[in-house]
Amino acid sequence: MRLNMEISENQMASFNELKDRTGASTMKDLINNALTILEWLVNETAHGNDIAAVNESGTAYRVLITPLLQHVAKAERSALAGKA
């Protein structure tokens, strides 16, 4: 199956920078890795877990919040409320 999409020059530049920084050999490799990470993020969020970046000393962290993950969390809360 083939997927065609239009993206801006800025987005393409970001993709190319990520491809270079990560050492991905192809755009397909970059996107497959991104989808794997997104799937993990969604599954963890669905299980009620926060996704966070923690500094080495463990003294500070930042929770990742995106519209997609907020949607997943809200849907899961609604599903749990419906079971109660």
mmCIF file of the N, C-alpha and C atoms, coordinates in Angstrom:
data_MODEL
# 
_entry.id   MODEL 
# 
loop_
_atom_site.group_PDB 
_atom_site.id 
_atom_site.type_symbol 
_atom_site.label_atom_id 
_atom_site.label_alt_id 
_atom_site.label_comp_id 
_atom_site.label_asym_id 
_atom_site.label_entity_id 
_atom_site.label_seq_id 
_atom_site.pdbx_PDB_ins_code 
_atom_site.Cartn_x 
_atom_site.Cartn_y 
_atom_site.Cartn_z 
_atom_site.occupancy 
_atom_site.B_iso_or_equiv 
_atom_site.pdbx_formal_charge 
_atom_site.auth_seq_id 
_atom_site.auth_comp_id 
_atom_site.auth_asym_id 
_atom_site.auth_atom_id 
_atom_site.pdbx_PDB_model_num 
ATOM 1   N N  . MET A 1 1  ? 0.833   -1.170 0.000  1.00 0.00 ? 1  MET A N  1 
ATOM 2   C CA . MET A 1 1  ? 0.000   0.000  0.000  1.00 0.00 ? 1  MET A CA 1 
ATOM 3   C C  . MET A 1 1  ? 0.881   1.238  0.000  1.00 0.00 ? 1  MET A C  1 
ATOM 4   N N  . ARG A 1 2  ? 0.407   2.266  -0.612 1.00 0.00 ? 2  ARG A N  1 
ATOM 5   C CA . ARG A 1 2  ? 1.175   3.494  -0.750 1.00 0.00 ? 2  ARG A CA 1 
ATOM 6   C C  . ARG A 1 2  ? 0.420   4.637  -0.084 1.00 0.00 ? 2  ARG A C  1 
ATOM 7   N N  . LEU A 1 3  ? 1.133   5.540  0.545  1.00 0.00 ? 3  LEU A N  1 
ATOM 8   C CA . LEU A 1 3  ? 0.557   6.711  1.187  1.00 0.00 ? 3  LEU A CA 1 
ATOM 9   C C  . LEU A 1 3  ? 1.194   7.951  0.583  1.00 0.00 ? 3  LEU A C  1 
ATOM 10  N N  . ASN A 1 4  ? 0.376   8.832  0.070  1.00 0.00 ? 4  ASN A N  1 
ATOM 11  C CA . ASN A 1 4  ? 0.856   10.103 -0.461 1.00 0.00 ? 4  ASN A CA 1 
ATOM 12  C C  . ASN A 1 4  ? 0.331   11.221 0.418  1.00 0.00 ? 4  ASN A C  1 
ATOM 13  N N  . MET A 1 5  ? 1.177   12.203 0.699  1.00 0.00 ? 5  MET A N  1 
ATOM 14  C CA . MET A 1 5  ? 0.749   13.339 1.516  1.00 0.00 ? 5  MET A CA 1 
ATOM 15  C C  . MET A 1 5  ? 1.508   14.585 1.114  1.00 0.00 ? 5  MET A C  1 
ATOM 16  N N  . GLU A 1 6  ? 0.862   15.695 1.340  1.00 0.00 ? 6  GLU A N  1 
ATOM 17  C CA . GLU A 1 6  ? 1.501   16.978 1.068  1.00 0.00 ? 6  GLU A CA 1 
ATOM 18  C C  . GLU A 1 6  ? 1.954   17.573 2.385  1.00 0.00 ? 6  GLU A C  1 
ATOM 19  N N  . ILE A 1 7  ? 3.199   18.025 2.413  1.00 0.00 ? 7  ILE A N  1 
ATOM 20  C CA . ILE A 1 7  ? 3.729   18.680 3.599  1.00 0.00 ? 7  ILE A CA 1 
ATOM 21  C C  . ILE A 1 7  ? 4.462   19.943 3.173  1.00 0.00 ? 7  ILE A C  1 
ATOM 22  N N  . SER A 1 8  ? 4.591   20.848 4.113  1.00 0.00 ? 8  SER A N  1 
ATOM 23  C CA . SER A 1 8  ? 5.254   22.119 3.811  1.00 0.00 ? 8  SER A CA 1 
ATOM 24  C C  . SER A 1 8  ? 6.769   21.915 3.700  1.00 0.00 ? 8  SER A C  1 
ATOM 25  N N  . GLU A 1 9  ? 7.437   22.906 3.154  1.00 0.00 ? 9  GLU A N  1 
ATOM 26  C CA . GLU A 1 9  ? 8.898   22.844 3.060  1.00 0.00 ? 9  GLU A CA 1 
ATOM 27  C C  . GLU A 1 9  ? 9.520   22.795 4.451  1.00 0.00 ? 9  GLU A C  1 
ATOM 28  N N  . ASN A 1 10 ? 8.924   23.523 5.409  1.00 0.00 ? 10 ASN A N  1 
ATOM 29  C CA . ASN A 1 10 ? 9.432   23.515 6.781  1.00 0.00 ? 10 ASN A CA 1 
ATOM 30  C C  . ASN A 1 10 ? 9.295   22.135 7.412  1.00 0.00 ? 10 ASN A C  1 
ATOM 31  N N  . GLN A 1 11 ? 8.153   21.478 7.178  1.00 0.00 ? 11 GLN A N  1 
ATOM 32  C CA . GLN A 1 11 ? 7.964   20.133 7.709  1.00 0.00 ? 11 GLN A CA 1 
ATOM 33  C C  . GLN A 1 11 ? 8.954   19.164 7.082  1.00 0.00 ? 11 GLN A C  1 
ATOM 34  N N  . MET A 1 12 ? 9.193   19.293 5.774  1.00 0.00 ? 12 MET A N  1 
ATOM 35  C CA . MET A 1 12 ? 10.149  18.412 5.101  1.00 0.00 ? 12 MET A CA 1 
ATOM 36  C C  . MET A 1 12 ? 11.549  18.632 5.643  1.00 0.00 ? 12 MET A C  1 
ATOM 37  N N  . ALA A 1 13 ? 11.879  19.884 5.917  1.00 0.00 ? 13 ALA A N  1 
ATOM 38  C CA . ALA A 1 13 ? 13.184  20.183 6.507  1.00 0.00 ? 13 ALA A CA 1 
ATOM 39  C C  . ALA A 1 13 ? 13.301  19.546 7.889  1.00 0.00 ? 13 ALA A C  1 
ATOM 40  N N  . SER A 1 14 ? 12.218  19.579 8.666  1.00 0.00 ? 14 SER A N  1 
ATOM 41  C CA . SER A 1 14 ? 12.223  18.942 9.989  1.00 0.00 ? 14 SER A CA 1 
ATOM 42  C C  . SER A 1 14 ? 12.386  17.435 9.863  1.00 0.00 ? 14 SER A C  1 
ATOM 43  N N  . PHE A 1 15 ? 11.682  16.817 8.900  1.00 0.00 ? 15 PHE A N  1 
ATOM 44  C CA . PHE A 1 15 ? 11.829  15.383 8.666  1.00 0.00 ? 15 PHE A CA 1 
ATOM 45  C C  . PHE A 1 15 ? 13.270  15.042 8.311  1.00 0.00 ? 15 PHE A C  1 
ATOM 46  N N  . ASN A 1 16 ? 13.851  15.812 7.414  1.00 0.00 ? 16 ASN A N  1 
ATOM 47  C CA . ASN A 1 16 ? 15.228  15.543 6.995  1.00 0.00 ? 16 ASN A CA 1 
ATOM 48  C C  . ASN A 1 16 ? 16.208  15.718 8.150  1.00 0.00 ? 16 ASN A C  1 
ATOM 49  N N  . GLU A 1 17 ? 15.982  16.730 8.988  1.00 0.00 ? 17 GLU A N  1 
ATOM 50  C CA . GLU A 1 17 ? 16.855  16.937 10.145 1.00 0.00 ? 17 GLU A CA 1 
ATOM 51  C C  . GLU A 1 17 ? 16.737  15.752 11.110 1.00 0.00 ? 17 GLU A C  1 
ATOM 52  N N  . LEU A 1 18 ? 15.507  15.307 11.367 1.00 0.00 ? 18 LEU A N  1 
ATOM 53  C CA . LEU A 1 18 ? 15.312  14.152 12.238 1.00 0.00 ? 18 LEU A CA 1 
ATOM 54  C C  . LEU A 1 18 ? 15.949  12.897 11.650 1.00 0.00 ? 18 LEU A C  1 
ATOM 55  N N  . LYS A 1 19 ? 15.785  12.724 10.360 1.00 0.00 ? 19 LYS A N  1 
ATOM 56  C CA . LYS A 1 19 ? 16.381  11.571 9.673  1.00 0.00 ? 19 LYS A CA 1 
ATOM 57  C C  . LYS A 1 19 ? 17.892  11.576 9.869  1.00 0.00 ? 19 LYS A C  1 
ATOM 58  N N  . ASP A 1 20 ? 18.511  12.744 9.694  1.00 0.00 ? 20 ASP A N  1 
ATOM 59  C CA . ASP A 1 20 ? 19.959  12.858 9.862  1.00 0.00 ? 20 ASP A CA 1 
ATOM 60  C C  . ASP A 1 20 ? 20.381  12.649 11.316 1.00 0.00 ? 20 ASP A C  1 
ATOM 61  N N  . ARG A 1 21 ? 19.674  13.281 12.245 1.00 0.00 ? 21 ARG A N  1 
ATOM 62  C CA . ARG A 1 21 ? 20.040  13.192 13.665 1.00 0.00 ? 21 ARG A CA 1 
ATOM 63  C C  . ARG A 1 21 ? 19.896  11.779 14.206 1.00 0.00 ? 21 ARG A C  1 
ATOM 64  N N  . THR A 1 22 ? 18.905  11.050 13.703 1.00 0.00 ? 22 THR A N  1 
ATOM 65  C CA . THR A 1 22 ? 18.650  9.705  14.218 1.00 0.00 ? 22 THR A CA 1 
ATOM 66  C C  . THR A 1 22 ? 19.410  8.624  13.473 1.00 0.00 ? 22 THR A C  1 
ATOM 67  N N  . GLY A 1 23 ? 19.968  8.960  12.323 1.00 0.00 ? 23 GLY A N  1 
ATOM 68  C CA . GLY A 1 23 ? 20.664  7.960  11.527 1.00 0.00 ? 23 GLY A CA 1 
ATOM 69  C C  . GLY A 1 23 ? 19.725  7.038  10.776 1.00 0.00 ? 23 GLY A C  1 
ATOM 70  N N  . ALA A 1 24 ? 18.455  7.438  10.666 1.00 0.00 ? 24 ALA A N  1 
ATOM 71  C CA . ALA A 1 24 ? 17.507  6.632  9.893  1.00 0.00 ? 24 ALA A CA 1 
ATOM 72  C C  . ALA A 1 24 ? 17.996  6.573  8.452  1.00 0.00 ? 24 ALA A C  1 
ATOM 73  N N  . SER A 1 25 ? 17.932  5.388  7.877  1.00 0.00 ? 25 SER A N  1 
ATOM 74  C CA . SER A 1 25 ? 18.457  5.243  6.522  1.00 0.00 ? 25 SER A CA 1 
ATOM 75  C C  . SER A 1 25 ? 17.483  5.744  5.458  1.00 0.00 ? 25 SER A C  1 
ATOM 76  N N  . THR A 1 26 ? 16.189  5.707  5.764  1.00 0.00 ? 26 THR A N  1 
ATOM 77  C CA . THR A 1 26 ? 15.173  6.165  4.805  1.00 0.00 ? 26 THR A CA 1 
ATOM 78  C C  . THR A 1 26 ? 14.069  6.891  5.554  1.00 0.00 ? 26 THR A C  1 
ATOM 79  N N  . MET A 1 27 ? 13.239  7.610  4.817  1.00 0.00 ? 27 MET A N  1 
ATOM 80  C CA . MET A 1 27 ? 12.065  8.249  5.407  1.00 0.00 ? 27 MET A CA 1 
ATOM 81  C C  . MET A 1 27 ? 11.113  7.176  5.937  1.00 0.00 ? 27 MET A C  1 
ATOM 82  N N  . LYS A 1 28 ? 11.028  6.059  5.239  1.00 0.00 ? 28 LYS A N  1 
ATOM 83  C CA . LYS A 1 28 ? 10.178  4.956  5.693  1.00 0.00 ? 28 LYS A CA 1 
ATOM 84  C C  . LYS A 1 28 ? 10.627  4.483  7.065  1.00 0.00 ? 28 LYS A C  1 
ATOM 85  N N  . ASP A 1 29 ? 11.929  4.340  7.261  1.00 0.00 ? 29 ASP A N  1 
ATOM 86  C CA . ASP A 1 29 ? 12.482  3.926  8.544  1.00 0.00 ? 29 ASP A CA 1 
ATOM 87  C C  . ASP A 1 29 ? 12.140  4.951  9.627  1.00 0.00 ? 29 ASP A C  1 
ATOM 88  N N  . LEU A 1 30 ? 12.296  6.221  9.320  1.00 0.00 ? 30 LEU A N  1 
ATOM 89  C CA . LEU A 1 30 ? 11.980  7.291  10.268 1.00 0.00 ? 30 LEU A CA 1 
ATOM 90  C C  . LEU A 1 30 ? 10.510  7.230  10.668 1.00 0.00 ? 30 LEU A C  1 
ATOM 91  N N  . ILE A 1 31 ? 9.625   7.112  9.696  1.00 0.00 ? 31 ILE A N  1 
ATOM 92  C CA . ILE A 1 31 ? 8.189   7.103  9.965  1.00 0.00 ? 31 ILE A CA 1 
ATOM 93  C C  . ILE A 1 31 ? 7.772   5.832  10.701 1.00 0.00 ? 31 ILE A C  1 
ATOM 94  N N  . ASN A 1 32 ? 8.342   4.689  10.342 1.00 0.00 ? 32 ASN A N  1 
ATOM 95  C CA . ASN A 1 32 ? 8.028   3.450  11.066 1.00 0.00 ? 32 ASN A CA 1 
ATOM 96  C C  . ASN A 1 32 ? 8.414   3.561  12.538 1.00 0.00 ? 32 ASN A C  1 
ATOM 97  N N  . ASN A 1 33 ? 9.559   4.149  12.820 1.00 0.00 ? 33 ASN A N  1 
ATOM 98  C CA . ASN A 1 33 ? 9.978   4.347  14.207 1.00 0.00 ? 33 ASN A CA 1 
ATOM 99  C C  . ASN A 1 33 ? 9.053   5.317  14.926 1.00 0.00 ? 33 ASN A C  1 
ATOM 100 N N  . ALA A 1 34 ? 8.666   6.383  14.247 1.00 0.00 ? 34 ALA A N  1 
ATOM 101 C CA . ALA A 1 34 ? 7.756   7.357  14.849 1.00 0.00 ? 34 ALA A CA 1 
ATOM 102 C C  . ALA A 1 34 ? 6.414   6.710  15.171 1.00 0.00 ? 34 ALA A C  1 
ATOM 103 N N  . LEU A 1 35 ? 5.907   5.865  14.284 1.00 0.00 ? 35 LEU A N  1 
ATOM 104 C CA . LEU A 1 35 ? 4.640   5.177  14.537 1.00 0.00 ? 35 LEU A CA 1 
ATOM 105 C C  . LEU A 1 35 ? 4.747   4.192  15.690 1.00 0.00 ? 35 LEU A C  1 
ATOM 106 N N  . THR A 1 36 ? 5.884   3.514  15.805 1.00 0.00 ? 36 THR A N  1 
ATOM 107 C CA . THR A 1 36 ? 6.103   2.605  16.921 1.00 0.00 ? 36 THR A CA 1 
ATOM 108 C C  . THR A 1 36 ? 6.071   3.368  18.239 1.00 0.00 ? 36 THR A C  1 
ATOM 109 N N  . ILE A 1 37 ? 6.719   4.510  18.275 1.00 0.00 ? 37 ILE A N  1 
ATOM 110 C CA . ILE A 1 37 ? 6.731   5.338  19.488 1.00 0.00 ? 37 ILE A CA 1 
ATOM 111 C C  . ILE A 1 37 ? 5.330   5.854  19.792 1.00 0.00 ? 37 ILE A C  1 
ATOM 112 N N  . LEU A 1 38 ? 4.598   6.310  18.777 1.00 0.00 ? 38 LEU A N  1 
ATOM 113 C CA . LEU A 1 38 ? 3.239   6.800  18.995 1.00 0.00 ? 38 LEU A CA 1 
ATOM 114 C C  . LEU A 1 38 ? 2.345   5.695  19.535 1.00 0.00 ? 38 LEU A C  1 
ATOM 115 N N  . GLU A 1 39 ? 2.484   4.489  19.008 1.00 0.00 ? 39 GLU A N  1 
ATOM 116 C CA . GLU A 1 39 ? 1.680   3.364  19.494 1.00 0.00 ? 39 GLU A CA 1 
ATOM 117 C C  . GLU A 1 39 ? 1.968   3.105  20.971 1.00 0.00 ? 39 GLU A C  1 
ATOM 118 N N  . TRP A 1 40 ? 3.230   3.150  21.369 1.00 0.00 ? 40 TRP A N  1 
ATOM 119 C CA . TRP A 1 40 ? 3.599   2.959  22.767 1.00 0.00 ? 40 TRP A CA 1 
ATOM 120 C C  . TRP A 1 40 ? 3.014   4.077  23.635 1.00 0.00 ? 40 TRP A C  1 
ATOM 121 N N  . LEU A 1 41 ? 3.116   5.327  23.158 1.00 0.00 ? 41 LEU A N  1 
ATOM 122 C CA . LEU A 1 41 ? 2.566   6.463  23.900 1.00 0.00 ? 41 LEU A CA 1 
ATOM 123 C C  . LEU A 1 41 ? 1.068   6.293  24.126 1.00 0.00 ? 41 LEU A C  1 
ATOM 124 N N  . VAL A 1 42 ? 0.349   5.901  23.085 1.00 0.00 ? 42 VAL A N  1 
ATOM 125 C CA . VAL A 1 42 ? -1.094  5.716  23.177 1.00 0.00 ? 42 VAL A CA 1 
ATOM 126 C C  . VAL A 1 42 ? -1.421  4.593  24.157 1.00 0.00 ? 42 VAL A C  1 
ATOM 127 N N  . ASN A 1 43 ? -0.723  3.472  24.067 1.00 0.00 ? 43 ASN A N  1 
ATOM 128 C CA . ASN A 1 43 ? -0.984  2.347  24.969 1.00 0.00 ? 43 ASN A CA 1 
ATOM 129 C C  . ASN A 1 43 ? -0.711  2.707  26.426 1.00 0.00 ? 43 ASN A C  1 
ATOM 130 N N  . GLU A 1 44 ? 0.381   3.380  26.686 1.00 0.00 ? 44 GLU A N  1 
ATOM 131 C CA . GLU A 1 44 ? 0.708   3.791  28.059 1.00 0.00 ? 44 GLU A CA 1 
ATOM 132 C C  . GLU A 1 44 ? -0.326  4.780  28.587 1.00 0.00 ? 44 GLU A C  1 
ATOM 133 N N  . THR A 1 45 ? -0.726  5.727  27.759 1.00 0.00 ? 45 THR A N  1 
ATOM 134 C CA . THR A 1 45 ? -1.733  6.708  28.162 1.00 0.00 ? 45 THR A CA 1 
ATOM 135 C C  . THR A 1 45 ? -3.063  6.021  28.437 1.00 0.00 ? 45 THR A C  1 
ATOM 136 N N  . ALA A 1 46 ? -3.417  5.062  27.600 1.00 0.00 ? 46 ALA A N  1 
ATOM 137 C CA . ALA A 1 46 ? -4.666  4.314  27.786 1.00 0.00 ? 46 ALA A CA 1 
ATOM 138 C C  . ALA A 1 46 ? -4.663  3.537  29.104 1.00 0.00 ? 46 ALA A C  1 
ATOM 139 N N  . HIS A 1 47 ? -3.489  3.176  29.583 1.00 0.00 ? 47 HIS A N  1 
ATOM 140 C CA . HIS A 1 47 ? -3.376  2.464  30.855 1.00 0.00 ? 47 HIS A CA 1 
ATOM 141 C C  . HIS A 1 47 ? -3.255  3.420  32.042 1.00 0.00 ? 47 HIS A C  1 
ATOM 142 N N  . GLY A 1 48 ? -3.447  4.703  31.789 1.00 0.00 ? 48 GLY A N  1 
ATOM 143 C CA . GLY A 1 48 ? -3.421  5.696  32.861 1.00 0.00 ? 48 GLY A CA 1 
ATOM 144 C C  . GLY A 1 48 ? -2.051  6.209  33.227 1.00 0.00 ? 48 GLY A C  1 
ATOM 145 N N  . ASN A 1 49 ? -1.052  5.909  32.433 1.00 0.00 ? 49 ASN A N  1 
ATOM 146 C CA . ASN A 1 49 ? 0.311   6.358  32.732 1.00 0.00 ? 49 ASN A CA 1 
ATOM 147 C C  . ASN A 1 49 ? 0.610   7.684  32.057 1.00 0.00 ? 49 ASN A C  1 
ATOM 148 N N  . ASP A 1 50 ? 1.407   8.515  32.734 1.00 0.00 ? 50 ASP A N  1 
ATOM 149 C CA . ASP A 1 50 ? 1.923   9.739  32.130 1.00 0.00 ? 50 ASP A CA 1 
ATOM 150 C C  . ASP A 1 50 ? 3.198   9.401  31.380 1.00 0.00 ? 50 ASP A C  1 
ATOM 151 N N  . ILE A 1 51 ? 3.473   10.136 30.333 1.00 0.00 ? 51 ILE A N  1 
ATOM 152 C CA . ILE A 1 51 ? 4.724   10.024 29.596 1.00 0.00 ? 51 ILE A CA 1 
ATOM 153 C C  . ILE A 1 51 ? 5.552   11.244 29.982 1.00 0.00 ? 51 ILE A C  1 
ATOM 154 N N  . ALA A 1 52 ? 6.763   11.013 30.446 1.00 0.00 ? 52 ALA A N  1 
ATOM 155 C CA . ALA A 1 52 ? 7.549   12.137 30.944 1.00 0.00 ? 52 ALA A CA 1 
ATOM 156 C C  . ALA A 1 52 ? 9.020   11.986 30.603 1.00 0.00 ? 52 ALA A C  1 
ATOM 157 N N  . ALA A 1 53 ? 9.682   13.139 30.523 1.00 0.00 ? 53 ALA A N  1 
ATOM 158 C CA . ALA A 1 53 ? 11.134  13.189 30.402 1.00 0.00 ? 53 ALA A CA 1 
ATOM 159 C C  . ALA A 1 53 ? 11.674  13.496 31.797 1.00 0.00 ? 53 ALA A C  1 
ATOM 160 N N  . VAL A 1 54 ? 12.632  12.691 32.243 1.00 0.00 ? 54 VAL A N  1 
ATOM 161 C CA . VAL A 1 54 ? 13.198  12.847 33.575 1.00 0.00 ? 54 VAL A CA 1 
ATOM 162 C C  . VAL A 1 54 ? 14.689  13.145 33.432 1.00 0.00 ? 54 VAL A C  1 
ATOM 163 N N  . ASN A 1 55 ? 15.172  14.144 34.191 1.00 0.00 ? 55 ASN A N  1 
ATOM 164 C CA . ASN A 1 55 ? 16.607  14.428 34.101 1.00 0.00 ? 55 ASN A CA 1 
ATOM 165 C C  . ASN A 1 55 ? 17.406  13.345 34.806 1.00 0.00 ? 55 ASN A C  1 
ATOM 166 N N  . GLU A 1 56 ? 18.707  13.325 34.559 1.00 0.00 ? 56 GLU A N  1 
ATOM 167 C CA . GLU A 1 56 ? 19.555  12.241 35.071 1.00 0.00 ? 56 GLU A CA 1 
ATOM 168 C C  . GLU A 1 56 ? 19.491  12.084 36.582 1.00 0.00 ? 56 GLU A C  1 
ATOM 169 N N  . SER A 1 57 ? 19.402  13.195 37.297 1.00 0.00 ? 57 SER A N  1 
ATOM 170 C CA . SER A 1 57 ? 19.385  13.106 38.758 1.00 0.00 ? 57 SER A CA 1 
ATOM 171 C C  . SER A 1 57 ? 18.004  12.735 39.290 1.00 0.00 ? 57 SER A C  1 
ATOM 172 N N  . GLY A 1 58 ? 17.014  12.718 38.407 1.00 0.00 ? 58 GLY A N  1 
ATOM 173 C CA . GLY A 1 58 ? 15.664  12.359 38.821 1.00 0.00 ? 58 GLY A CA 1 
ATOM 174 C C  . GLY A 1 58 ? 14.965  13.445 39.610 1.00 0.00 ? 58 GLY A C  1 
ATOM 175 N N  . THR A 1 59 ? 15.517  14.637 39.594 1.00 0.00 ? 59 THR A N  1 
ATOM 176 C CA . THR A 1 59 ? 14.946  15.725 40.386 1.00 0.00 ? 59 THR A CA 1 
ATOM 177 C C  . THR A 1 59 ? 13.941  16.577 39.621 1.00 0.00 ? 59 THR A C  1 
ATOM 178 N N  . ALA A 1 60 ? 13.880  16.403 38.325 1.00 0.00 ? 60 ALA A N  1 
ATOM 179 C CA . ALA A 1 60 ? 12.943  17.201 37.535 1.00 0.00 ? 60 ALA A CA 1 
ATOM 180 C C  . ALA A 1 60 ? 12.404  16.360 36.393 1.00 0.00 ? 60 ALA A C  1 
ATOM 181 N N  . TYR A 1 61 ? 11.145  16.590 36.076 1.00 0.00 ? 61 TYR A N  1 
ATOM 182 C CA . TYR A 1 61 ? 10.564  15.899 34.931 1.00 0.00 ? 61 TYR A CA 1 
ATOM 183 C C  . TYR A 1 61 ? 9.528   16.789 34.261 1.00 0.00 ? 61 TYR A C  1 
ATOM 184 N N  . ARG A 1 62 ? 9.284   16.506 33.009 1.00 0.00 ? 62 ARG A N  1 
ATOM 185 C CA . ARG A 1 62 ? 8.271   17.220 32.229 1.00 0.00 ? 62 ARG A CA 1 
ATOM 186 C C  . ARG A 1 62 ? 7.363   16.177 31.599 1.00 0.00 ? 62 ARG A C  1 
ATOM 187 N N  . VAL A 1 63 ? 6.066   16.337 31.819 1.00 0.00 ? 63 VAL A N  1 
ATOM 188 C CA . VAL A 1 63 ? 5.086   15.416 31.255 1.00 0.00 ? 63 VAL A CA 1 
ATOM 189 C C  . VAL A 1 63 ? 4.778   15.834 29.832 1.00 0.00 ? 63 VAL A C  1 
ATOM 190 N N  . LEU A 1 64 ? 4.740   14.850 28.942 1.00 0.00 ? 64 LEU A N  1 
ATOM 191 C CA . LEU A 1 64 ? 4.400   15.092 27.539 1.00 0.00 ? 64 LEU A CA 1 
ATOM 192 C C  . LEU A 1 64 ? 2.881   15.175 27.406 1.00 0.00 ? 64 LEU A C  1 
ATOM 193 N N  . ILE A 1 65 ? 2.408   16.295 26.893 1.00 0.00 ? 65 ILE A N  1 
ATOM 194 C CA . ILE A 1 65 ? 0.978   16.489 26.665 1.00 0.00 ? 65 ILE A CA 1 
ATOM 195 C C  . ILE A 1 65 ? 0.795   16.867 25.205 1.00 0.00 ? 65 ILE A C  1 
ATOM 196 N N  . THR A 1 66 ? -0.012  16.084 24.495 1.00 0.00 ? 66 THR A N  1 
ATOM 197 C CA . THR A 1 66 ? -0.346  16.397 23.105 1.00 0.00 ? 66 THR A CA 1 
ATOM 198 C C  . THR A 1 66 ? -1.852  16.248 22.939 1.00 0.00 ? 66 THR A C  1 
ATOM 199 N N  . PRO A 1 67 ? -2.433  16.885 21.943 1.00 0.00 ? 67 PRO A N  1 
ATOM 200 C CA . PRO A 1 67 ? -3.871  16.713 21.711 1.00 0.00 ? 67 PRO A CA 1 
ATOM 201 C C  . PRO A 1 67 ? -4.262  15.250 21.515 1.00 0.00 ? 67 PRO A C  1 
ATOM 202 N N  . LEU A 1 68 ? -3.452  14.480 20.810 1.00 0.00 ? 68 LEU A N  1 
ATOM 203 C CA . LEU A 1 68 ? -3.767  13.061 20.603 1.00 0.00 ? 68 LEU A CA 1 
ATOM 204 C C  . LEU A 1 68 ? -3.802  12.298 21.918 1.00 0.00 ? 68 LEU A C  1 
ATOM 205 N N  . LEU A 1 69 ? -2.807  12.515 22.764 1.00 0.00 ? 69 LEU A N  1 
ATOM 206 C CA . LEU A 1 69 ? -2.758  11.800 24.037 1.00 0.00 ? 69 LEU A CA 1 
ATOM 207 C C  . LEU A 1 69 ? -3.846  12.283 24.987 1.00 0.00 ? 69 LEU A C  1 
ATOM 208 N N  . GLN A 1 70 ? -4.188  13.561 24.933 1.00 0.00 ? 70 GLN A N  1 
ATOM 209 C CA . GLN A 1 70 ? -5.297  14.065 25.740 1.00 0.00 ? 70 GLN A CA 1 
ATOM 210 C C  . GLN A 1 70 ? -6.601  13.393 25.318 1.00 0.00 ? 70 GLN A C  1 
ATOM 211 N N  . HIS A 1 71 ? -6.775  13.189 24.020 1.00 0.00 ? 71 HIS A N  1 
ATOM 212 C CA . HIS A 1 71 ? -7.971  12.517 23.509 1.00 0.00 ? 71 HIS A CA 1 
ATOM 213 C C  . HIS A 1 71 ? -8.038  11.082 24.031 1.00 0.00 ? 71 HIS A C  1 
ATOM 214 N N  . VAL A 1 72 ? -6.914  10.378 23.997 1.00 0.00 ? 72 VAL A N  1 
ATOM 215 C CA . VAL A 1 72 ? -6.868  8.998  24.486 1.00 0.00 ? 72 VAL A CA 1 
ATOM 216 C C  . VAL A 1 72 ? -7.210  8.957  25.971 1.00 0.00 ? 72 VAL A C  1 
ATOM 217 N N  . ALA A 1 73 ? -6.615  9.836  26.756 1.00 0.00 ? 73 ALA A N  1 
ATOM 218 C CA . ALA A 1 73 ? -6.860  9.851  28.197 1.00 0.00 ? 73 ALA A CA 1 
ATOM 219 C C  . ALA A 1 73 ? -8.330  10.149 28.491 1.00 0.00 ? 73 ALA A C  1 
ATOM 220 N N  . LYS A 1 74 ? -8.898  11.096 27.788 1.00 0.00 ? 74 LYS A N  1 
ATOM 221 C CA . LYS A 1 74 ? -10.313 11.451 27.989 1.00 0.00 ? 74 LYS A CA 1 
ATOM 222 C C  . LYS A 1 74 ? -11.217 10.276 27.617 1.00 0.00 ? 74 LYS A C  1 
ATOM 223 N N  . ALA A 1 75 ? -10.936 9.623  26.511 1.00 0.00 ? 75 ALA A N  1 
ATOM 224 C CA . ALA A 1 75 ? -11.745 8.479  26.078 1.00 0.00 ? 75 ALA A CA 1 
ATOM 225 C C  . ALA A 1 75 ? -11.660 7.351  27.092 1.00 0.00 ? 75 ALA A C  1 
ATOM 226 N N  . GLU A 1 76 ? -10.487 7.100  27.630 1.00 0.00 ? 76 GLU A N  1 
ATOM 227 C CA . GLU A 1 76 ? -10.317 6.046  28.628 1.00 0.00 ? 76 GLU A CA 1 
ATOM 228 C C  . GLU A 1 76 ? -11.057 6.391  29.918 1.00 0.00 ? 76 GLU A C  1 
ATOM 229 N N  . ARG A 1 77 ? -10.998 7.659  30.351 1.00 0.00 ? 77 ARG A N  1 
ATOM 230 C CA . ARG A 1 77 ? -11.729 8.071  31.546 1.00 0.00 ? 77 ARG A CA 1 
ATOM 231 C C  . ARG A 1 77 ? -13.230 7.901  31.336 1.00 0.00 ? 77 ARG A C  1 
ATOM 232 N N  . SER A 1 78 ? -13.710 8.260  30.156 1.00 0.00 ? 78 SER A N  1 
ATOM 233 C CA . SER A 1 78 ? -15.133 8.100  29.842 1.00 0.00 ? 78 SER A CA 1 
ATOM 234 C C  . SER A 1 78 ? -15.540 6.627  29.847 1.00 0.00 ? 78 SER A C  1 
ATOM 235 N N  . ALA A 1 79 ? -14.697 5.780  29.281 1.00 0.00 ? 79 ALA A N  1 
ATOM 236 C CA . ALA A 1 79 ? -14.985 4.348  29.246 1.00 0.00 ? 79 ALA A CA 1 
ATOM 237 C C  . ALA A 1 79 ? -15.032 3.778  30.655 1.00 0.00 ? 79 ALA A C  1 
ATOM 238 N N  . LEU A 1 80 ? -14.110 4.203  31.512 1.00 0.00 ? 80 LEU A N  1 
ATOM 239 C CA . LEU A 1 80 ? -14.092 3.726  32.898 1.00 0.00 ? 80 LEU A CA 1 
ATOM 240 C C  . LEU A 1 80 ? -15.307 4.227  33.675 1.00 0.00 ? 80 LEU A C  1 
ATOM 241 N N  . ALA A 1 81 ? -15.707 5.476  33.424 1.00 0.00 ? 81 ALA A N  1 
ATOM 242 C CA . ALA A 1 81 ? -16.880 6.027  34.101 1.00 0.00 ? 81 ALA A CA 1 
ATOM 243 C C  . ALA A 1 81 ? -18.143 5.283  33.673 1.00 0.00 ? 81 ALA A C  1 
ATOM 244 N N  . GLY A 1 82 ? -18.191 4.842  32.436 1.00 0.00 ? 82 GLY A N  1 
ATOM 245 C CA . GLY A 1 82 ? -19.336 4.096  31.938 1.00 0.00 ? 82 GLY A CA 1 
ATOM 246 C C  . GLY A 1 82 ? -19.454 2.718  32.542 1.00 0.00 ? 82 GLY A C  1 
ATOM 247 N N  . LYS A 1 83 ? -18.327 2.176  33.012 1.00 0.00 ? 83 LYS A N  1 
ATOM 248 C CA . LYS A 1 83 ? -18.325 0.843  33.635 1.00 0.00 ? 83 LYS A CA 1 
ATOM 249 C C  . LYS A 1 83 ? -18.709 0.894  35.111 1.00 0.00 ? 83 LYS A C  1 
ATOM 250 N N  . ALA A 1 84 ? -18.632 2.087  35.688 1.00 0.00 ? 84 ALA A N  1 
ATOM 251 C CA . ALA A 1 84 ? -18.896 2.214  37.135 1.00 0.00 ? 84 ALA A CA 1 
ATOM 252 C C  . ALA A 1 84 ? -20.375 2.225  37.455 1.00 0.00 ? 84 ALA A C  1 
# 
